Structure formats: C-alpha cells, structure tokens
Amino acid sequence: MPGSLIHSSQAGAVRTLALARPQALNSFTSEMLQALLDALDHAAADQGVRCIVLTGTGRAFCAGQDLSDPLVAPDPTPGAPAKDLGLMIERYYNPLVKRLRAMPVPVVAAVNGVAAGAGASVALNCDLVIAAQSASFVQAFSKIGLIPDTGGTWLLPRLVGRARALGLALLGDKLTAADAERIGLIWKCVEDAALPGEAQALATRLAAMPSKALAATRKALDQALLLPMDDALDAELAVQRELGRAHDYLEGVAAFSAKRAPVFSDR
C-alpha cells in the first residue's frame, strides 16, 4: 500500500514522516512521491500538527530517484522512444517542492544518512536541515547527464553562492554533513546518536512558536531574494499588517507584558 512507503508518527504537535524504502536507500518512485505528497497534504490539513520532521528509515535519508521506475527507466530496445523525464518532474517533484514551501507549519529535515540527487534537493527545501555526522549530500545529477532538479538550481547558489554551487553540481562529489554546515548548506550537524533527539527537540520548540508567523517568514525571505529593496519593504509592510491583526500577536504581547510563556494557536 502507498501508505507503507511513508511511516507517520506523532508526538505532541510534531508529526514525523519517515521515507520507508530502506532496502533501496529510500530512493524515490512515483508511488512513493505520491505517498509523501499525500502525507504532507494530510499534515497541512490537521490543526493538531504544528511542525513536521522529515527523515529516512535505515541507513539513508534518500538516495534520489529510483532509476528503475517505469517513468524514467530508459528502454534499451533499439529505436525505442526516449523517456520524457519532464513527466516525472511535472507530476511529482515540482508539486512536492511547492507543497514543502507552502506548508502552514515549519518542516525540519533530519538527514540520517546519504541525501543524493533529488533526495538532497528535498532535504534542502525544508525549513531547517539537521544532519547526522555520518550523513552526506551528493549532487549526483551530472553523473547521469542531468542537471540538479527538484529546486536544486534555485536553491544551491542561494545557499552557498555560485562558485560552490557550480562545484557541487558539476563535480557531484560527496559533501560531508560537517562541511555542509561549514559552508552554510544546512543548519546543523550533530553526532549520529543525537540526531533523533535533537530533531525532536528542535521541532518541539518550533511547534510552540507562532506557526502563521513562521510560515510567513519563510515566504517573505524567499520572495525577498527576487525583489528590489523598495519592493521588499512594501512586502514586509503588507505581511506585518496582516500578522498584527492575528491572535498570536495579541497573545505574544500579552505574555511578554505578564512575563509568562505565550500559548500560540494561529495556523
């Protein structure tokens, strides 16, 4: 069943979604991508979810696209038509990126092992990426004659600059989690044994924060990358005006004044 490809669990307001094809290093198939999209849609609609942790089962986060999937596997028969890789991207990968970046709550990627190709891109599309020390990131696309997709061409130069982005994308070398943190590709690298606890603690902290403001912050930062300063100022004004009318702003100010912990509820 598709649901078996994504293991879902919940602790408090934190929902953990684990990619579950460990025998294939959690590589993506069309069925698995659809299952992940469905799981994210369900989480987005559930008011009891205030943060999501995305991780992998077994020894990998995600090894990227499963090249044996019928949508992408080349037909070796002489004269056979070439596969249209755009179909897989159009149907699954682009909707997944858009879903992740429009979630009403923060998404934490807990990278427990290798994140390669589209697996690396999916992790980097999450809001915060925390990785085990033994994990690695590989832009594997050039090794099979392709370009970074799943938002990779947009993300990489914005995260680490053009020079490093080109080095990662053209060479396809493995980048350790420690080096990924050092160059600003991810938020944090931790000891392997500490990853589950650190990810849960980070997600629990985010779940207690004002979700609507966090989602608006993500959107504003993404938009600001494309805007002149004057337009970014206007965008900030509009968002701040909207958030100022929300319950969480009133609660935050009241809690600050009363020197108590706030209880945020907007989503």
Number of C-alpha atoms within 10 A of each C-alpha: 8 12 15 12 22 27 17 17 11 13 10 11 17 27 24 26 23 21 27 25 21 17 11 14 22 29 25 25 22 19 15 22 23 21 20 24 20 16 16 21 14 12 23 21 11 10 14 16 23 28 28 28 27 24 28 25 20 18 16 26 33 34 23 25 19 18 13 10 14 12 16 19 14 16 12 9 7 6 7 9 10 11 14 12 12 13 12 18 15 11 13 20 24 16 16 23 18 13 16 22 19 15 21 23 29 26 27 26 27 28 33 26 25 28 31 25 26 25 25 24 27 23 27 25 22 21 20 20 22 25 36 24 21 17 26 24 30 23 29 26 19 15 13 7 7 10 16 21 18 24 18 21 15 13 18 22 15 14 15 17 14 12 10 14 20 15 12 21 22 16 14 18 15 16 18 19 26 19 15 19 18 13 13 12 23 23 18 19 24 19 12 15 11 13 19 19 10 18 24 20 13 17 25 20 12 21 23 17 22 22 23 19 22 17 19 18 14 16 14 15 12 13 13 15 11 10 12 9 11 9 13 17 12 11 16 17 11 11 15 14 11 11 15 12 10 16 13 22 16 15 17 18 12 14 14 12 9 10 9 10 12 18 13 18 18 16 18
